[in-house]
């Protein structure tokens, strides 16, 4: 998964960061240094999310809707941490131990600040929104659309396809909704769902007669959920 996220992020930046930054320039007016920095960070974050979002949802069943805030607040610190890390790694090979300890203490400061930012942003509303695990089918369609968009941006002649955008949208909706329609068709099988309730895994059993049995609904030391 780390390989997919790393390469996916790079692909997203290569293909989408520049056009997204141009779009943001039309929304966020002005050429000040702060505005340029914000637009650049937002473009990078959005372009990365375009590629890695389905992978994140599939593996973690959740998505953050405040990733832009954390990116803007932490991006400059991450650059500083990486740069200092390489410098200190070299100095550790030649400097006395007590100087290395001082350097390590200095290096810890931006790391602590970054952790504070991450911990506080994680408490924001919508920082973790749980989403139903997508079908592989959905992910294939999504990445086919991403590839199509990349080719549309690179080859102007392919933009003629946009004349049929209504038909394309209808076909996409049909392909995306088919698995969901099939899922609600009644069946005679027992359905078992495992739900993360923080204190453990809750188990929901639905019988063919639509009888629902919930096992271990969560709770804490002071109260229980039944």
MARMI-355933 format. One line per field, with one value per residue: residue number from 1; residue in three letters; x, y, z of N, C-alpha, C in turn. Coordinates in Angstrom, 2 decimals. Example, Ala and Ser with C-alpha at 12.3 -4.5 7.8 and 13.67 -1.06 7.14 Angstrom:
<atoms>
num	1_2
residu	ALA_SER
n.u	13.19_12.85
n.v	-5.69_-2.25
n.w	7.80_7.08
ca.u	12.30_13.67
ca.v	-4.50_-1.06
ca.w	7.80_7.14
c.u	13.20_12.90
c.v	-3.30_0.03
c.w	7.80_7.87
</atoms>
This chain:
<atoms>
num	1_2_3_4_5_6_7_8_9_10_11_12_13_14_15_16_17_18_19_20_21_22_23_24_25_26_27_28_29_30_31_32_33_34_35_36_37_38_39_40_41_42_43_44_45_46_47_48_49_50_51_52_53_54_55_56_57_58_59_60_61_62_63_64_65_66_67_68_69_70_71_72_73_74_75_76_77_78_79_80_81_82_83_84_85_86_87_88_89_90_91_92_93_94_95_96_97_98_99_100_101_102_103_104_105_106_107_108_109_110_111_112_113_114_115_116_117_118_119_120_121_122_123_124_125_126_127_128_129_130_131_132_133_134_135_136_137_138_139_140_141_142_143_144_145_146_147_148_149_150_151_152_153_154_155_156_157_158_159_160_161_162_163_164_165_166_167_168_169_170_171_172_173_174_175_176_177_178_179_180_181_182_183_184_185_186_187_188_189_190_191_192_193_194_195_196_197_198_199_200_201_202_203_204_205_206_207_208_209_210_211_212_213_214_215_216_217_218_219_220_221_222_223_224_225_226
residu	UNK_UNK_UNK_UNK_UNK_UNK_UNK_UNK_UNK_UNK_UNK_UNK_UNK_UNK_UNK_UNK_UNK_UNK_UNK_UNK_UNK_UNK_UNK_UNK_UNK_UNK_UNK_UNK_UNK_UNK_UNK_UNK_UNK_UNK_UNK_UNK_UNK_UNK_UNK_UNK_UNK_UNK_UNK_UNK_UNK_UNK_UNK_UNK_UNK_UNK_UNK_UNK_UNK_UNK_UNK_UNK_UNK_UNK_UNK_UNK_UNK_UNK_UNK_UNK_UNK_UNK_UNK_UNK_UNK_UNK_UNK_UNK_UNK_UNK_UNK_UNK_UNK_UNK_UNK_UNK_UNK_UNK_UNK_UNK_UNK_UNK_UNK_UNK_UNK_UNK_UNK_UNK_UNK_UNK_UNK_UNK_UNK_UNK_UNK_UNK_UNK_UNK_UNK_UNK_UNK_UNK_UNK_UNK_UNK_UNK_UNK_UNK_UNK_UNK_UNK_UNK_UNK_UNK_UNK_UNK_UNK_UNK_UNK_UNK_UNK_UNK_UNK_UNK_UNK_UNK_UNK_UNK_UNK_UNK_UNK_UNK_UNK_UNK_UNK_UNK_UNK_UNK_UNK_UNK_UNK_UNK_UNK_UNK_UNK_UNK_UNK_UNK_UNK_UNK_UNK_UNK_UNK_UNK_UNK_UNK_UNK_UNK_UNK_UNK_UNK_UNK_UNK_UNK_UNK_UNK_UNK_UNK_UNK_UNK_UNK_UNK_UNK_UNK_UNK_UNK_UNK_UNK_UNK_UNK_UNK_UNK_UNK_UNK_UNK_UNK_UNK_UNK_UNK_UNK_UNK_UNK_UNK_UNK_UNK_UNK_UNK_UNK_UNK_UNK_UNK_UNK_UNK_UNK_UNK_UNK_UNK_UNK_UNK_UNK_UNK_UNK_UNK_UNK_UNK_UNK_UNK_UNK_UNK_UNK_UNK_UNK
n.u	0.82_1.98_3.71_1.90_0.66_2.82_3.84_1.42_0.83_2.93_2.36_-0.10_0.71_2.39_0.62_-1.66_-1.19_-0.34_-2.53_-4.57_-3.58_-3.70_-6.47_-7.10_-5.91_-7.67_-9.71_-8.64_-7.61_-4.82_-1.24_0.47_3.08_2.20_-0.34_0.41_1.87_-0.14_-1.87_-0.17_0.37_-2.23_-2.87_-0.99_-1.78_-4.45_-4.06_-2.58_-4.47_-6.39_-5.44_-4.74_-6.94_-9.07_-7.60_-6.98_-9.57_-10.43_-8.69_-8.74_-11.32_-12.27_-12.19_-10.53_-11.82_-10.58_-8.05_-6.71_-6.30_-4.49_-2.38_-1.60_-0.79_1.29_3.12_5.40_6.87_7.44_9.18_11.33_12.01_12.84_15.08_16.74_17.08_18.71_21.02_21.79_22.22_24.56_26.32_26.39_28.24_30.70_30.85_31.39_29.94_28.38_27.69_26.16_23.99_22.89_22.13_20.25_18.30_17.52_16.50_14.29_12.40_10.89_9.67_8.05_6.30_5.04_3.70_1.89_0.30_-0.79_-2.19_-4.10_-5.49_-6.61_-8.71_-10.62_-13.96_-15.22_-12.73_-12.29_-14.13_-16.25_-16.59_-18.38_-16.84_-15.51_-16.39_-14.10_-14.68_-15.80_-13.49_-11.89_-13.38_-13.20_-10.40_-10.11_-11.52_-9.88_-7.56_-8.61_-9.18_-6.58_-5.54_-7.25_-6.40_-3.85_-4.05_-5.51_-7.30_-8.81_-10.68_-13.01_-14.61_-16.03_-18.33_-20.20_-20.90_-23.19_-24.17_-21.96_-21.92_-24.33_-23.78_-21.65_-22.92_-24.72_-22.95_-21.72_-23.83_-24.94_-23.72_-24.63_-27.40_-27.74_-26.97_-29.08_-31.05_-33.23_-32.05_-31.47_-29.50_-27.39_-26.31_-23.35_-21.88_-19.00_-18.16_-16.31_-16.10_-14.49_-13.82_-13.61_-14.57_-17.69_-20.39_-22.77_-25.50_-27.63_-30.44_-31.98_-34.68_-34.75_-34.14_-32.35_-29.28_-27.23_-23.97_-21.82_-21.82_-20.09_-18.89_-17.81_-15.76_-17.45_-20.03_-22.37_-23.27_-26.14
n.v	-1.20_1.23_1.65_2.07_4.43_6.22_6.31_6.92_9.46_10.98_10.74_12.04_14.69_15.29_15.33_16.83_19.04_21.54_22.38_22.51_24.46_26.65_26.87_27.51_29.99_31.60_31.69_32.42_35.48_37.65_38.08_37.82_36.66_34.94_34.15_32.90_30.79_29.40_28.68_27.04_24.92_23.95_23.11_21.04_19.27_18.62_17.48_15.21_13.85_13.21_10.92_9.11_8.90_6.88_4.57_5.05_5.13_2.52_0.97_2.10_2.79_5.36_8.96_12.12_15.34_17.64_17.85_19.81_21.87_20.75_20.28_22.87_23.95_22.28_21.80_23.47_22.96_20.23_20.25_21.63_19.81_17.55_18.61_19.42_16.92_15.51_17.12_16.94_14.21_13.89_15.49_14.09_12.13_13.27_15.06_15.75_13.88_15.38_17.66_16.53_15.72_18.19_19.07_17.11_17.77_20.29_19.51_18.12_20.01_21.17_18.74_18.16_20.34_19.77_17.39_18.41_20.01_18.04_16.42_18.23_19.02_16.59_16.45_18.07_18.69_16.45_15.47_12.81_10.90_8.27_5.88_3.73_0.74_0.79_-0.98_-2.99_-2.74_-0.14_1.36_0.75_1.95_4.60_5.14_4.74_6.92_8.96_8.50_9.03_11.77_12.76_12.21_13.80_16.31_16.33_15.79_17.72_17.01_14.93_16.17_16.44_14.44_15.41_16.48_14.58_14.53_14.24_11.70_10.22_10.71_9.47_6.76_6.30_6.64_4.50_2.30_2.67_2.45_-0.07_-2.24_-1.42_-1.55_-4.29_-5.14_-4.56_-6.29_-8.75_-11.60_-15.07_-15.50_-15.39_-12.38_-10.86_-8.31_-6.53_-4.11_-1.27_-0.22_1.25_0.31_-2.26_-4.84_-4.69_-6.90_-7.40_-9.28_-10.36_-12.12_-14.39_-13.92_-11.29_-10.67_-8.94_-9.11_-7.83_-7.88_-7.11_-4.04_-2.03_0.52_1.53_1.61_2.81_2.85_0.93_-0.20_-1.41
n.w	0.00_0.76_-1.35_-3.47_-2.55_-2.49_-5.19_-6.44_-5.35_-6.45_-9.21_-9.27_-8.60_-10.79_-13.00_-12.28_-10.57_-11.70_-13.51_-11.55_-9.82_-11.53_-11.78_-9.12_-8.96_-10.29_-8.50_-5.98_-5.70_-6.40_-5.94_-3.80_-1.53_0.51_-0.42_-2.81_-1.76_-0.32_-2.43_-3.90_-2.08_-1.66_-4.27_-4.64_-2.58_-3.29_-5.83_-5.16_-3.60_-5.51_-6.77_-4.68_-3.01_-3.43_-2.75_-0.07_1.04_0.50_2.06_4.66_5.16_5.53_5.22_5.18_5.43_5.94_5.02_3.60_5.42_7.30_5.54_4.70_7.14_7.94_5.87_5.40_7.69_7.38_5.19_6.38_8.40_6.94_5.59_7.76_8.88_7.03_7.14_9.85_10.03_8.55_10.06_12.44_11.98_12.21_14.30_17.87_20.64_22.52_21.09_19.13_20.67_21.34_18.79_18.21_20.09_19.14_16.68_17.50_18.14_15.83_15.13_17.37_17.21_14.80_15.50_17.39_15.73_14.01_15.87_16.84_14.54_13.90_15.63_14.64_13.38_10.90_10.34_10.16_8.28_8.01_5.45_3.28_2.21_-1.01_-4.05_-5.94_-8.54_-8.68_-8.18_-10.39_-12.45_-11.60_-11.83_-14.56_-15.51_-14.53_-16.02_-18.55_-18.28_-17.98_-20.54_-22.06_-21.28_-22.33_-25.07_-27.33_-29.42_-28.44_-26.92_-28.23_-27.46_-25.36_-26.39_-26.14_-23.47_-21.84_-22.46_-21.67_-18.90_-18.13_-18.77_-16.99_-14.50_-14.59_-14.61_-12.14_-10.34_-10.66_-9.05_-6.49_-6.76_-7.18_-4.70_-2.96_-3.69_-2.53_-0.71_0.22_2.00_4.94_6.39_7.54_9.36_10.30_12.63_13.50_16.70_18.34_21.05_20.35_18.02_16.72_15.93_13.49_12.70_10.16_9.51_7.08_7.45_8.03_10.63_13.08_14.74_17.13_18.29_20.88_21.18_21.86_24.19_27.51_30.53_32.34_31.31_29.38_26.10_24.72
ca.u	0.00_2.86_4.20_0.81_0.45_3.97_3.82_0.17_0.98_3.83_1.61_-1.09_1.40_2.90_-0.42_-2.78_-0.87_-0.30_-3.88_-5.34_-3.08_-4.25_-7.87_-7.15_-5.51_-8.88_-10.57_-7.90_-6.97_-3.65_0.03_1.33_3.83_1.36_-1.37_1.08_2.21_-1.38_-2.34_0.74_0.15_-3.56_-2.80_-0.26_-2.59_-5.61_-3.57_-2.22_-5.70_-7.11_-4.97_-4.65_-8.17_-9.72_-6.76_-7.17_-10.92_-10.52_-7.92_-9.03_-12.77_-12.55_-11.54_-10.46_-12.28_-9.83_-6.64_-6.10_-5.85_-3.27_-1.31_-1.13_-0.12_2.46_4.01_6.70_7.59_7.94_10.37_12.41_12.39_13.62_16.37_17.53_17.40_19.89_22.19_22.20_22.72_25.96_27.10_26.55_29.39_31.97_30.79_31.43_28.64_27.58_27.13_25.08_22.83_22.29_21.49_19.05_17.30_17.02_15.71_13.05_11.44_9.89_8.91_7.00_5.30_4.27_2.80_0.82_-0.60_-1.50_-3.12_-5.20_-6.30_-7.35_-9.90_-11.59_-15.09_-14.99_-11.34_-12.35_-15.49_-16.28_-17.23_-18.53_-15.76_-15.94_-16.09_-12.98_-15.38_-15.87_-12.14_-11.45_-14.07_-12.63_-9.07_-10.31_-11.91_-8.69_-6.71_-9.28_-8.98_-5.17_-5.39_-7.97_-5.57_-2.64_-4.33_-6.69_-8.26_-9.71_-11.71_-14.26_-15.44_-16.87_-19.61_-21.11_-20.74_-24.42_-24.18_-20.88_-22.36_-25.36_-23.11_-20.88_-23.88_-25.24_-21.88_-21.45_-24.99_-25.30_-23.41_-25.47_-28.74_-27.68_-26.79_-30.35_-31.96_-33.35_-31.40_-31.75_-28.27_-27.14_-25.33_-22.61_-21.09_-18.12_-18.16_-15.33_-16.75_-13.39_-13.44_-13.55_-15.30_-19.08_-20.81_-24.18_-25.95_-28.98_-30.89_-32.83_-35.99_-34.49_-33.94_-31.04_-28.64_-26.03_-23.11_-20.75_-22.05_-19.13_-19.10_-16.59_-15.79_-18.49_-21.36_-22.39_-24.24_-26.82
ca.v	0.00_2.40_1.84_2.68_5.80_7.04_6.54_7.60_10.87_11.60_10.81_13.12_15.98_15.50_15.56_17.68_20.19_22.80_22.86_22.86_25.75_27.67_27.04_28.21_31.38_32.33_31.81_33.19_36.56_38.25_37.39_37.93_35.44_34.04_33.58_31.96_29.59_28.68_28.08_25.95_23.80_23.40_22.39_19.79_18.37_18.14_16.60_13.93_13.18_12.70_9.57_8.18_8.85_5.55_3.61_5.34_4.71_1.06_0.36_2.65_3.00_6.71_10.03_13.39_16.49_18.83_17.60_21.06_22.63_20.13_20.46_24.26_24.20_21.42_21.58_24.15_22.24_18.96_20.58_21.94_18.57_16.71_19.25_19.29_15.51_15.17_17.86_16.37_12.85_14.04_16.04_13.04_11.29_13.99_15.92_15.09_13.39_16.40_18.53_15.73_15.77_19.52_19.07_16.27_18.55_21.31_18.81_17.64_21.11_21.15_17.49_18.33_21.29_19.03_16.47_19.22_20.39_16.85_16.00_19.19_18.93_15.32_16.64_18.91_17.98_15.93_15.05_11.40_10.56_6.86_5.65_2.33_0.25_0.72_-2.18_-2.88_-2.28_1.33_1.90_0.63_3.00_5.89_5.35_4.88_8.32_9.78_8.33_9.75_13.21_13.05_12.23_14.98_17.48_16.26_15.72_18.54_16.37_14.07_16.97_16.29_13.48_16.17_16.75_13.53_14.45_13.75_10.24_9.67_10.77_8.44_5.46_6.20_6.45_3.12_1.39_2.83_2.09_-1.49_-3.06_-1.03_-2.08_-5.74_-5.39_-4.45_-7.36_-9.71_-12.91_-16.00_-15.76_-14.65_-11.30_-10.56_-7.09_-6.22_-2.66_-0.74_0.59_1.79_-0.61_-3.61_-5.01_-5.11_-7.83_-7.31_-10.44_-10.20_-13.43_-14.34_-13.39_-9.89_-10.48_-8.32_-9.48_-7.02_-8.45_-6.22_-2.71_-1.04_1.04_1.85_1.07_3.45_2.56_-0.10_0.01_-2.67
ca.w	0.00_0.80_-2.72_-4.24_-2.09_-2.87_-6.63_-6.78_-5.03_-7.45_-10.47_-9.10_-8.67_-12.15_-13.98_-11.89_-9.72_-12.47_-13.88_-10.35_-9.34_-12.42_-11.39_-7.84_-9.19_-10.69_-7.32_-4.97_-6.43_-5.77_-6.16_-2.62_-1.21_1.32_-1.30_-3.72_-0.97_-0.04_-3.69_-4.26_-1.17_-1.95_-5.55_-4.41_-1.75_-4.06_-6.90_-4.53_-3.17_-6.69_-7.07_-3.54_-2.21_-3.44_-2.02_1.36_1.43_0.43_3.14_5.98_5.26_5.98_4.47_5.89_4.65_6.37_4.67_3.13_6.60_7.81_4.55_4.75_8.42_8.21_4.72_5.57_8.75_6.84_4.41_7.32_9.10_6.01_5.36_8.99_9.08_6.22_7.64_11.14_9.76_8.13_11.17_13.46_11.65_12.42_15.48_19.19_21.11_23.19_20.05_18.51_21.57_21.17_17.48_18.32_20.84_18.21_15.66_18.11_18.26_14.74_15.19_18.38_16.68_13.79_16.21_17.98_14.64_13.57_16.92_16.95_13.31_13.93_16.46_13.92_12.77_9.54_10.13_9.81_7.87_7.62_4.15_2.92_1.37_-2.41_-4.82_-6.89_-9.75_-8.61_-8.26_-11.78_-13.20_-11.18_-12.42_-16.00_-15.72_-14.29_-17.21_-19.64_-18.05_-18.28_-21.99_-22.56_-21.03_-23.14_-26.50_-27.59_-30.32_-27.67_-26.26_-28.98_-26.71_-24.43_-27.03_-25.69_-22.03_-21.21_-22.63_-20.84_-17.50_-17.94_-18.76_-15.75_-13.40_-14.68_-14.20_-10.71_-9.53_-10.82_-7.85_-5.36_-7.01_-6.95_-3.26_-2.22_-4.10_-1.42_-0.88_1.31_2.74_6.18_6.21_8.77_9.23_11.43_12.77_14.44_17.75_19.14_22.11_19.80_16.77_16.87_14.88_13.17_11.92_9.60_9.06_5.88_7.85_8.36_12.06_13.28_16.01_17.32_19.33_21.32_20.61_22.36_25.54_28.26_31.89_33.13_30.80_28.37_25.04_24.43
c.u	0.87_3.43_3.15_0.60_1.58_3.94_2.55_0.25_1.84_3.11_0.59_-0.46_1.83_1.80_-1.44_-2.40_-0.90_-1.70_-4.73_-4.89_-3.59_-5.72_-7.99_-6.77_-6.70_-9.81_-9.93_-7.10_-5.77_-2.40_0.99_2.00_2.98_0.31_-0.77_1.41_0.96_-1.89_-1.47_0.51_-1.20_-3.55_-2.09_-1.11_-3.76_-5.16_-3.16_-3.48_-6.47_-6.72_-5.09_-5.96_-8.86_-8.93_-6.94_-8.54_-11.01_-9.83_-8.33_-10.50_-13.13_-11.79_-11.54_-10.89_-11.56_-8.35_-5.94_-5.56_-4.55_-2.10_-0.73_-0.31_1.20_3.47_5.37_7.53_8.18_9.19_11.57_12.92_13.24_15.01_17.28_17.96_18.64_21.15_22.71_22.76_24.20_26.82_27.33_27.80_30.72_32.02_30.91_30.02_27.79_26.97_25.99_23.82_22.11_21.53_20.20_17.93_16.67_16.10_14.35_11.97_10.44_9.07_7.77_5.91_4.41_3.28_1.63_-0.20_-1.45_-2.55_-4.32_-6.10_-7.14_-8.61_-10.96_-12.77_-14.76_-13.54_-11.26_-13.80_-15.48_-17.12_-17.30_-17.41_-16.22_-15.64_-14.83_-13.49_-15.42_-14.49_-11.60_-12.08_-13.47_-11.29_-9.13_-10.69_-10.72_-7.76_-7.29_-9.05_-7.54_-4.95_-6.11_-7.14_-4.36_-2.91_-5.62_-7.74_-9.26_-10.81_-13.04_-15.20_-16.42_-18.21_-20.67_-21.12_-21.99_-24.47_-23.12_-21.30_-23.39_-24.73_-22.35_-21.81_-24.43_-24.19_-21.62_-22.59_-25.37_-24.96_-24.29_-26.91_-28.77_-27.60_-28.11_-31.37_-32.03_-32.66_-31.73_-30.53_-28.19_-26.08_-24.68_-21.73_-20.25_-17.91_-17.14_-16.04_-15.72_-12.91_-13.31_-14.27_-16.70_-19.46_-22.33_-24.56_-27.38_-29.38_-31.73_-34.23_-35.90_-34.45_-32.50_-30.52_-27.33_-25.25_-21.98_-20.88_-21.10_-19.47_-17.79_-16.70_-16.96_-19.90_-21.24_-23.47_-24.85_-27.75
c.v	1.26_2.70_2.52_4.14_6.71_7.36_7.25_9.08_11.61_11.76_11.94_14.49_16.29_15.93_16.63_18.96_21.51_23.26_23.23_24.21_26.89_27.94_27.82_29.68_32.24_32.56_32.69_34.27_37.08_37.40_37.57_36.60_34.44_33.36_32.58_30.66_28.75_27.98_26.89_24.71_23.15_22.60_21.05_18.79_17.78_17.16_15.23_13.15_12.59_11.24_8.63_8.03_7.49_4.50_3.79_4.85_3.19_0.41_0.84_2.96_4.39_7.70_11.29_14.51_17.77_18.68_18.87_21.88_22.06_20.31_21.86_24.52_23.44_21.33_22.24_23.45_20.94_19.19_20.86_20.69_17.68_17.29_19.12_17.85_15.09_15.84_17.23_14.96_12.89_14.51_15.01_12.19_11.95_14.80_15.12_14.77_14.49_17.38_17.81_15.74_17.11_19.59_18.24_17.00_19.62_20.68_18.37_18.74_21.13_19.85_17.58_19.26_20.59_18.07_17.22_19.61_19.19_16.41_16.94_19.14_17.66_15.41_17.51_18.06_17.59_15.57_13.56_11.02_9.13_6.68_4.15_1.91_0.13_-0.64_-1.93_-2.34_-0.76_1.95_1.85_1.72_4.37_6.14_5.40_6.31_9.25_9.71_9.09_11.25_13.61_13.14_13.42_16.24_17.50_16.34_16.50_17.87_15.50_14.85_16.94_15.33_14.21_16.56_15.76_13.41_13.92_12.22_9.57_9.63_9.68_7.05_5.26_5.93_5.02_2.13_1.46_2.30_0.63_-2.32_-2.71_-1.53_-3.57_-6.05_-5.39_-5.49_-8.41_-11.04_-13.78_-16.30_-14.92_-13.60_-10.99_-9.33_-6.90_-4.71_-2.25_0.17_1.07_0.82_-2.05_-3.66_-5.52_-6.00_-7.72_-8.47_-10.18_-11.54_-13.29_-13.81_-11.93_-9.63_-10.00_-8.64_-8.69_-7.56_-7.46_-4.85_-1.65_-0.60_1.38_1.25_1.61_3.18_1.54_0.24_-1.33_-2.49
c.w	0.00_-0.58_-3.58_-3.86_-2.56_-4.36_-7.07_-6.50_-6.04_-8.79_-10.41_-9.23_-10.09_-13.12_-13.59_-11.13_-10.49_-12.89_-12.68_-9.80_-10.22_-12.11_-10.09_-7.99_-9.62_-9.51_-6.26_-5.71_-5.66_-5.97_-4.98_-2.30_-0.44_0.45_-2.28_-3.01_-0.72_-1.29_-4.09_-3.40_-1.44_-3.24_-5.38_-3.65_-2.52_-5.13_-6.36_-4.18_-4.34_-6.96_-5.87_-2.77_-2.26_-2.67_-0.52_1.83_1.48_1.63_4.53_6.19_5.74_5.10_5.33_4.96_5.05_6.02_4.19_4.30_7.12_6.85_4.62_6.02_8.56_7.07_4.89_6.64_8.22_6.01_5.30_8.02_8.21_5.80_6.58_9.23_8.30_6.75_8.93_10.96_9.35_9.30_12.27_13.22_12.03_13.72_16.77_19.68_21.72_22.19_19.33_19.35_21.47_19.85_17.51_19.06_19.93_17.16_16.19_18.16_17.11_14.70_16.19_17.90_15.66_14.44_16.84_16.91_14.21_14.59_17.01_15.71_13.31_14.78_15.79_13.46_11.32_9.28_9.79_9.54_7.37_6.35_3.89_1.98_-0.08_-3.03_-5.65_-8.22_-9.80_-8.80_-9.68_-12.63_-12.87_-11.87_-13.95_-16.34_-15.53_-15.50_-18.40_-19.51_-18.38_-19.79_-22.62_-22.39_-21.95_-24.64_-26.79_-28.47_-29.57_-26.97_-27.01_-28.28_-25.81_-25.06_-26.55_-24.17_-21.32_-21.28_-21.75_-19.38_-17.22_-17.86_-17.46_-14.57_-13.40_-14.17_-12.70_-9.86_-9.62_-9.59_-6.66_-5.52_-6.73_-5.46_-2.50_-2.66_-2.98_-1.73_0.33_2.16_4.02_5.90_7.56_8.50_10.49_11.47_13.83_15.43_18.78_20.22_21.62_18.48_17.06_15.70_14.70_12.25_11.46_8.98_7.79_6.18_8.28_9.87_12.28_14.68_16.11_18.51_19.62_20.66_21.11_23.77_26.20_29.65_32.68_32.60_29.68_27.33_24.69_23.22
</atoms>
